[in-house]
Amino acid sequence: MSLTELPAKASRSELRKAMLRLRLEMHRQELRHETLVLLQPVRQAHYFGQHWREELRNSNAPLWVAGGALLLATLGVRRGNWRRWLRVALVAFPLLRRQPPRQPRSTPDGPA
């Protein structure tokens, strides 16, 4: 009920109830606004993660990661650690290279 819905000759108790309803609605809207403000960083982090996942999916990043692991394996060839790094690179390469099938991008003119 809004103030415009109140009859012209409303009783004091009806006016009090209307004020209470308006106050409760105002508090509800304040809480909603504060929740949106507090959750904004979470939304930004979620968007950031989705954006970078999409960017990495469409690039050669897994290949670069496996190459970096191989480079670390060749540079860290002391005390037999290079075998462990090489094994990590050889295991990581197929796992990182595996990607879901890419969906064709559609343009406003039609499918690509």
C-alpha angles and dihedrals in degrees: 000000000000128000090260090060093057115104117247092249101041118164123245092254091052090050090048091050091048091050090049091051091049091048091050091049090050091051090048091053092046091052091048091050093048090048091053090049093049094047095048094092090050091052091048092050090049091050091046091053093048092047094052093043088055092046093049092047090058096046142062093257095125089055090052091049092052090046090051091051090050090049090051088049092054094044095046096056098140128116094000096295091125091076092057092048091047090051090050091050093048092049094043097048099069092040093051094040092054107099133170114256111277117245117227113255115237122218128205088257092056140283117335 
